[in-house]
Amino acid sequence: MLQKIGFQPGINKQITETTAEGQWVDCDNVRFRYGTPEKIGGWRQLGADNLSGAARKLHQFNNSQGIKYSIIGTNRVLYAYSGGVFYDIHPIKSTTTLTSAFTTTNGSTEVTITFSGDHGISKGDIILLDNFSAITNSNFSATEFDDIRYMVTTVPTSSTITITMASNETGSGATTSGGIRVQHYYSVGPDVQAQGFGWSLGTWGGEEVGAFTTTLSAAINSSATTGITLADPSQFPSSGTNFLLIGTEELSYTGINSSNQLTGVTRGVRNTTAVSHGAGDTVTSTANYVAWGEAASGDLVLEPGMWSIDNFGDKAICLIHDGEVFEWDSSATNATATRATIITGAPTASRHMLVSTPDRHLVFFGTERTIGTKTTQDDMFIRFSAVEDINTYTPTATNDAGTQRLADGSQIMGAIRGRDAIYVYTDTALFLMRFVGQPFTFAFTQAGTNCGLAGQNAVVEVDGAAYWLSENGFFKYAGSLESLPCLVEDHVYDDINLASGNQMINAGLNNLFGEIMWFYPSSTSSVVNRMVCYNYFDSSPRRPVWTVGTLARTAWSDSAVFGTPHALEYDPDAVEGSSSSTYIQGNTDGVSTYYQHETGTDQVKGGAVTAITANILSGDFDITQQVIRGTMTSNATIRGDGEFIMKIRRFVPDFISQTGNTQVTLNLRNYSNDTAAGSSLGPFTVTSSTQKVDTRARARAIALKVENTGSSQDWKLGTFRLDIQPDGRR
């Protein structure tokens, strides 16, 4: 007899597949809408080029002239996107004009650039070369240098750097060259997050975290305690006992004199060995250093390069995580040909930033106690500007600039604007920051504890409610703190890389379908490769609707500005094309691709169409033989006790909508610990005209799987019917 089989909306992975009768247990690229599963919408690449590095922030706005902008921050470059084109608006830290600065060697791809003094450039930094005149005794042409970005390969000395060309030098080797201008980009940070934990017995090597870097100006031997000179110590503490890492050796010092030399030096500290070092070796500030074999103290991580981006009217305000803040005026004449510039008077080291509304203060979180002195950065300290003035931060009797230090937690993780307050998250707690006017400007109240934010971008706000991922679970705040029920919680938290990937977690809102997504790295991955989604439209307190999947996005923005969501995908192994307008020669950090979502049924990338495969799997269901007036019948009822083998003769498919083919698999098993196997005649191909499918399957328990594998395929599931009957106990 034919029987309808129905399932509750959402995925439940908190129970076994046997227990999950009448429920869905797994899916990929599927959403629930009105309680029914369907394949998610497609996406297509925007812009002709990829972006250098890992995209960590996407912010969109309409300026006063009606121009739509996306501001995209990668770990290497800050971009503006408008009209299908990407523009490099990254701020310039320094500009140097050189003459006869290039040296090349026959048969080598390496070019050495020599400066007249300390350049302050580190390995991996980005430079832009332009105003190039000529190079002699070289096959390299002006087109390979003029207006080309390079990633710095090495820093041999404080006055030299090397870059890597795409091909070998075939000339005799340049010893002189004409003029060239070197523009040094502000450094953002690494593409992934690293943790300072090691292994093995004893100490050998180690990891440094949250560190500033420079180079040695001259070589030192293993016993030197004087004459140790840093190329650029401006970001290093100059008083108190501090620590540096050079190679595998750590040393302590108590001061830096006017000649950039360390004073009060002790070599080979904290279980490291004093050794000789060469000129140009990298020197790293290591307040938190853990050698391999040592126990780690606290959360020691080298956070990835990240941005906070907001807009102050027509100005995009862009903060490098733990660094400086910049402004880019979208209303300026020929704005896309200009660069972001540093905001004078603002803090120079902050963890996070946003603009308060409607009062319009620029607020910094985890920032400096003394503006302009990076060593005074306090991870729990808040500083806000005077109203409508992004250049004034010192409180006076005539302005409403101010400061506040939070008490619960070890660091501010992030903040987001709510309906009537700014929600400020530490690693342990939630605070509300409300504008109250003079004399206090803002009032601070604690709204929750043991609910801290996992990562800077792991929270979204919609309709007056904030949703976020904590190390302790999912939470919601809409006037009161709520723990968000989650039927995939163990699946997520047993796999998520919180230890060394928390800052790569990012939340995205798809308000077209009432979805909040968290993209995260799995336990075996250093990049984002998983997604968990909560549907706030379809969820109820008794039945929250969650889905899981492999959609990987490192930054996301909803449909408010462009009408559909936009997002970025990061591929650490991809190679940039040299014809790209965003090209960086020597880039080792991979590229990001910019997509428009909820368009079509497939992925369109670089002109190539790839199928988006979607699937959903039910829990097991079994049968009970019907009894009428004390007599067993040949009829059966789904959702039994598994005592009887059932014979599935056919099924009748039902789709609310279907484009192209869909595959249906009947997964069979006799006992709970058996590995489910597809029926011998399956999988079954179902078209929009299929009336029924003959199956001839036998098992004690059956699970239904629906999927598509090809391009131009789409589906929304209805209610399937199965023709089943009991077939004995064995």
N, C-alpha and C positions, 0 to 999 in steps of 0.2 A: 504494500500500500504506500502511496505517496504521502510524505509528511513534510511539513515546513520545518526548516531549521533556522532558528533565530539566535542572534548573539548580542550581548550588551555592548554598547559603544566603548571604545578605548582598549588599550592593551593592558593586560594584567600579567606581570612577571614575578609577582610575589608568591605565587603558588605553583604547584606542579601542573603539567599539561593534563594529567588525569583529573586533578581537582578542578581545573578551569573549564568544566563543562558549561557550554553556553556562553563562552567568552573567547576573545581573541588573545593570543599569547605572544605574537611576534609580528613585525612588519618592517618594511623599508620603503621610503618615498610614498607613504600613504597618509592621508588625513581623514578625520571624521567630520562630516558636515550633516547636521540634522540627525545625528546618531548613526549615520551610514558611512562605511569606508569607501574612499575613492582615491585614485592616483592623484598625486600633487601636480600642479602646473609646471610647465617647462620654463627654461631660461635661455637667454641669448646674450652673447658678449656685446658689450658697449665699447665703442672706440676701436680703432684699428690696432692698437698696441697693448702689450702687457705692461705692468708697472714693476719697477725694480724693488725687490725685497718683499717682506711679509707685511701686508696691509693690516694695521691694527685699529684704525679708526676711520669711520665714514660719517660725515656730517653734511646735511643738505639744508639749503635755505633759498628763498626768493629775496633778491635785493630790491631796493626801492625803485629800480628801473624795470622790474619784472623779469629779470634774468635769473634763470635757475642755475644754481651751482652745487656741485658735490666737492667737498674738500676731503681729500684722502691722504692719510698719513701712513706711510710704510716705515719700516725700521731704518730706511735709508733716505727717502725723499718725501717731501710734502708736495702734493699735486692739487690743482684745481681742474675740475672737469666741467665743461660746458659746450653745448652744441656738438657733441660727438668727439671732442678733442681734449686731450690731456695737456695741461700746462705745468711746467716745473716752476713752482713758486717758493722753493726751499730757501730759507734765509742763509746769507753768506756770513761766515764768521770772520774771515780775513781775506784780503786781496793783495797779492804781491806781483809786481812786474819784474821779470828777470830778463837778463841778456846772457847769451852763451851758457845756458844752463843745462843743456841736454848732453848726455853721454850714452853711446850705444856700442855694442860689440858684435862683430860679424858672427852670424850663426845663432844669435840669442834674441829672445823676444823681450828682454828686459831693457828698459830705458831708465837711466838715473837722472833725476832732476836735482840740481844743486842750488841751494839758497845762500844768500849772503850772511845769514844768521839763523837763530833758532826759528824753526817754522811752526812748532806747536801742533804738528800733524801726527796722527797715530795710524798704525796699520789698520786697514779696513775702512778708513775714512774716504769720503767722496770729494774729489776735486773736479773743477771745471776749467779746462784750458781754452783760452781764446786769444784773440789779437796776435796770432802766430805769424811770424814773418818768413823764416826759412831755417832749414837744417842742411848741413853739408856732409858729404861722404856717407850718405844714407839713402836707402830706397824708400824710407818713410816720407810721405808727402804731407803737405799742409792740411789736406782734408782729413787726415788721421789724427790731427791734433786740434785743429781750430773748431771751437764750439763743441768739443767732445768731453763727456764726463768719464772719469776713470776712478776705479776703486784702487786705493793705494795698496800695493802688494807687500812691501817691506819698508822699514824705517832704519836704514843702516846707521845713521848718525842723526844728531839734532839738527843738522843743516842739509841732509839729503833724504830723499825718498825714492822709491822705485815704483814704476807702473809696468804692466805687462801688455804688450801689443798682441794683435791677433795673429801675426806671422813673424818669422825671423827676420833679423837684419841681414840683408844680402850685400850691402855696401861694405866698404872697408871699416866703417865705424865712425860715428860722429864724435868729434872732440870739441866742436863749437856749434853754435846755432844763433839764429837771430832772436828777436825779442818775443816774449810770451807772457801772458797774464795768467796767474794761478789763483782761482777762487776756491777757498776752502769752505765746504759745507759744515754747518753745525752737525755734530755727531748725535745720532738718536739712540742706538743700542743694537744688541744682537737680534737675530731673527727668531731665536728660540730662548727658552728659559732654562738655565742650568742650576743645579743644586750642588752645594758644597759638602756633600757626603761622599765618603770613600769606602774602601774595603781593604782587607788584608791585615796582617799583623805588622806592627811597627809603623813608622811614618816614612813615606816616600812620595814626594810631590804633594799636590793639594789643589784646592780651589779657592778663588777669591770672589767676593760678592760685593755688589753695590759700590764699585770702585772707580776712582779717577786714575788716569794713566798719563805718563809722560815717558821720556827716555833719559838714559845716562848721557851726559855731555862728554865724558871721557872714560876710558877703561879704568877699572880698579882691580887690585889683587885681593886675595882671600883674607888678608889681615887689615886692610885699610879701614880706618875709622874717621879719617879726615880727608878733605879734598873730594868727597863724594858729591858731585854737582848734578842737579836736575835741569833738564832743558827748559821746562816750564812748570814751576811749583805753585802757580797761582791758585790752583784748586786744592792744594794739600794743606792739612793743618800745620800751623807754624809754632804751636806751643803745646805743652803737655807731652805725655808719652804717647807716641804714635808708631804705626807699623807700615812697612813697605815690603813688597814682594818683588824680587828680581830673579827671574828663572825659577829655581826650586828653593832659593834661599830667602828667608824672611829676616829683616833687621828692624830694630827699633831706633827712634831718634827723638830728641826733645825740642828741636828748633831748626829753623832755616834762616841763614844770614842773608845779607844784602847781595852776596855773590851767588845766590841760589845753592849754597852748599849746606848739607845737613850738619847739625851739631848734636853732641851728646849721643853718638852712634854706638849701638851694640850689635855685633854681627852674629848670625846664625841662631836667632831666637826661636822659641816655640817649636823645639824639636827639629829644626832645620840645620843644615850644614853650610858654613861660610865657604864660598868658592869665588873664583875670579869671574869678572863680568866685562864685556866689551862695550865700547862706545856705541850708542844707539840702542842698547838693550832696553826692553820695555820695563818700566818701573810702575808698579800698581799700588795704590793706597789700599791697605787690607785691614780695616778695622775688624772684619769678620773673615778669618782665614781658618780653614780646617784642613789639616793634613790627612792623607789617606791612612786609615788605621786609627785615627782619633775619633772620639765620640763628638758629634756635633752638638753645639749649644744653641738652641733656638732655631728659627726658620731661616737658614742661611741659603739664600738664593740670589743668583744674578738674574735680575728681571729682564724680560725682553724689551726691545725698543718700542715704546708706546707713546701715544699722543692723547691729550684732552683737547677737544675742539668745540667751540661754541661761537655764536655770532653776537656782536654788540652793534645793533643796527646793521649797516652795510659792511662792517668790519668782521672778518673771520679772526677769532682769537685762538691761537694755536700754542699749546704748551707741550714741550718735550718732557716726558716723565722724568722727574728728578733733575730737570734742567730749566732752561730759560723759556720765556713766553714771548710770542710774536704777534703782530697784527698784519693783516692783508686787507686792503681797502678794495672791495669789489666794485665800488662806484667810481674809482679813479679812471681818468682817461687812459685807454689802452691797458686796462687793469691786468689782463692775462699776460702782458709782457713785463709786469713788475713782480717783485719778490716780497715775501713777508719780511718785516723788519722788527727788530727787538723793541719792546715797549719800555721806554725810559722810565725809571723810577720804580719799576715793578720788581718783585722778588726774582731771584736768579736760580733758585732750586726749590721745586715744589712737586709733590706727587700727583696732584690733581687740580683741576680748575673748572669753574663754570661761571656763567653770568646769572645773577639773581633777577627775578622778575616779580612784579612790575617795577620794583625799586631801582634796578639797574646798578648793582655793584658787581665788580669783578672780584670773585672770591677764590682764594688759594687754600688748598688743604695739604697738610704735611709740608709746611713751608718754613722759611727762614725766620728766626727771631730778630736777626739784624739783617735788614735788606741789603743785598749785595754781597753778603758774607756767607758763602756756601757751607762753611763748616758749622754754621749755627742752625742748619736745617733740623727741624724737630718734626718727626713723623706724626705727631698728635696736635700740631699747632695750626691754627686757622688765622688767615689775615685777609681783610677785605678792603677794597678801595673806597674812596669817597664816592658819593652818589654821582653818576654820570661823568666820572673822571677816572679813567683807567691809568693815569699817571701819578696819582696821589694816594699814598698808603700810610703815611705817618699821621696818627690821630692828633688833632688840635682842637681848640675850643670852637673853631669856626667850621669844622667839617665833621663828617660822620664816618670817617675811616676808623678801623678798629681791629682788634685781635681777640682770640679766644683759644684756650687750650682744653681739649677734651680729656676726660679722666679714665674712661673704661676702655682698655685695649692697649696694644703696643704700637699700632700704626693705623692711620686713616687709610682705608682701602679705596674708597670712592664716594661719590655723591651724585644725586640726581634731583631735578626739580619735581616737586609734587604739586598738588592743587593749591595748597595753602602753606607750604613749607618746603624747605630743602631737606631731603633725607640724606643724612651724613652717616656713613658706615665705617666703623673700625673693624678690626679683625674679630671682635667679640660682640659688638653692640650696635644699636641703631640710635641716632640722635636726630631730633627735629630742630632745625634752624629757622626761626620765624622772624620776619621783619617787624619790628615794633616801633621804629623811629627813635628820635633822640630822647634821652641821652645815651641809650644803650645800643641803638640801631638794630641789633639782632638779639633775640632771646634763644637760649639753648635748653632743651629738655631731653632726657633720656627716655626713649620709647620702648626699648627692649634690650635684653641681654642674652647671651649665648645664641646669638642670631647674626653674627658678623658676616660680612660680604666676603666671598671666596676670592674674587678678583675684581679689579677696577671696573671691568665692563660686564659683570655678571648680573646686572640689574636693569629692568625696564619699568617705565611707568605708563599706565593707560587708564583712562577714565577715573582718575583720582586714586588709583591703587598702584602700589609698587610691588613687583614680584622679583625675587632674587634667589640665587643659589648660594647657600652657606656651606661651610664644612660640616654643619650639623643637619642639613636637609634643605628643603625648599620652604620659603616663607612668603607671606603676603602682609602688606600693611595698608589698610584703608580706614584709618582712624583708630585701629587697634591692631596689635600684632597677632597674626595667625600662622600656625604651622600648616603648610599646604599638603593635604593628603596626596600621596603619590603611590600608584600601583606598579611603578617600575623603579622604585627607589634603590633597592638592593642591586638591581641590574646596573644602575648608573654608578652608585658609590663603590661597588666592588671593582669597578673598572676605571673610573676617572683618575687621571693623574693629578691629584691635588698637591702632592709633595713638590713636584718640580714643574707643574704646568698650570697652576691656579691663575696666573696672570694672563694666560692665553684663552681662558674661558670668556666667551662673549655671548650676550643675550641679544636676541632680535625679536622685534614685534612685527607680525603680519596682521594688521588690523582688518584686512579684507576678509579674513577667515577666523578671527578671534584666536590667533595662535601666538604663544610666547615660546621661543626656541632658545635653548642653550647649546652652543657648540663647544665641544671640549676635546682635549686629547685623551686617548685611552691610555691604560697603564703601560702599554708597550710602545707608545708613540711619543715623539717630541714635538709633533705638530697636531693641529686640530684634525680629527678624523671621525668624530661621532656627533650625534645630535639627540637631544631629548626635547619633546614638545608638549606643552600644556595648552589645552583648548578651553579658554575661559568662557566662550559662548555656550558650549555644549555641556560643560561640567556642572555637577550638582554636588552638594555636600556628601550625599550618599554614593555618588558615582562620578569621581573625577575622571576626565578623559585625557589620557596620555598616549603618546606615540613615541617610537624610537626610530633611529635610522642612521645612515652613513653619510648624509648630506654634510659637507664640511665647508664652513664659511668662517673667515677670520674677522669680518666686519659686516654689519648689516644696518640698513635704514629702511623704515616702513614707507608706505605709499603717500605720505602727506604732501610731498613736494612734486614728485614725478608721476604720481598716479598709480604706480606699482612699486613693490619693494625692489631695492637695489642691494647687491651684496658682492663680496669679494672672496675669491678662492685662492689659496696659496699653494704653490708647488715648489718645494725647496730644491728639486732636481732639474727644473726647467732652465733652459738656456735662452737668454735674450737674443733676438734677432738684431743684427747690426744696422738694419734699415729702420728700426723703430725710433720714433721721436723721443722715447723715454730711455734710450739705450745707455747703459753704463758699461764701458769696456772693463773686463776683468771682474764683473759682478759674480760673486760666489754664493749669494744668498737666495738664488732662485727668483721667481717672478710671481706676481699676483694678477689674476684676471677679474675684470669688472663685469658683472652680469645684471641684466634686468630679469626679474622673476615674474612668474604667473603670466607667461606668454607662450602659447603653443603647447606642444606635448613633448618636445625633445630638448636636448642640449644643443645649442648652436654656438660653436667656438671656432674662431678663425675661419669661418665659412664652412666648417665640417659639421655635419649633423650626426649626433650620437643618441641612441635610444636611452631614455630614462627608464630603467627597469624598476618596477614596483611590485610588491607582493605583500600578502597578509595571510597569516596562519591561525587557524582556530585551535582551541583546546580539544582534547579527545571527547567523543561522546559514544555511548553504547546503548543497549536496548534492554528492555524487560518484556518478556512474552506476556500478552494479555490473558487474563483469566475471566471467563464469563460463566457465572453460575457454577463456580468450582471446577470448570473444565478449561484446560490449556487450549489456546487457539493458535492458528497460524499467523495471527497478527502480532505486531510488535510496537512498542512505544519507545521513541527515542528518549534518552536520559534515563537509563536503567541502572543496573548494578553490575553489568559486565559478566553475568553468569553465562549468557548465551552467545554463541557465535552468530553473527548476523550476515546475511547475504544482501549485498547492495546490487541490485539488478540494473538500475539506471538512475540518473539524476536529471532534473529539469532546471536549466540555468535561468537566472533572472537578473538582468542588469537594468538599472534605471536609465543608463546611457552607456553606449559602447561604440568605440571607433577602432576598427581593425580587429585583430584576433586577440583572444585571451586564453591563457592556459589554466586548466583546473587539474589539480592533483589530489587524489585520495590517499592520505598517509595512513597505513594500516599497522596495527600491532595487537598482540593477544594479551600481553601483560605490561604493566607499567614500566618495567625496567628494560623491555625490548626496545631496540632501535627501530623507529618507525621506517617503513619501506613503502614506496609508492606502489599502487596497484599495477598488476602486470600489463594491463592494456593502456595505462596512462603514461605520461600526462595527456589530458584530453584537450584538443583545440576547440574552442568555442567561438563561433562567429555571431554576428548580430541576427542571423537567420536560423541558428541552431535551435531546434525544438526540444530535443532530448538527447542524452548521451548514454549508450549502453556500456556498463562497466564490468559486470561479472566479478565483483570483489568480495572477499570473505575475511572477516576479522572480528575479534571481540570489541575493538575500539577503532574508531575512525576519526581522522582530523581532515579538515578541508583547507586547501591552500589555493589561492587565486593569485595570478600574477600575469604580467606581460613581459615579453623579452625583446620585442622589436620596436622600431621607430614608428612614429605616427599612430601609436596605439594609446587609447585612453579608455577608462572604465569607471563606473560608479555602480557599486554592488546593490542588488535588491535582496530578495529572499529566495534562496534555493529550496528545492524540494527533492527528497530522496525516496526511492522506491526500495523499501527494506522489508525483510521478513526473517524470523528466527530460523536458525539452521543447526540446532542441537547445541550440546554443551561442549563438544570437542570436534 
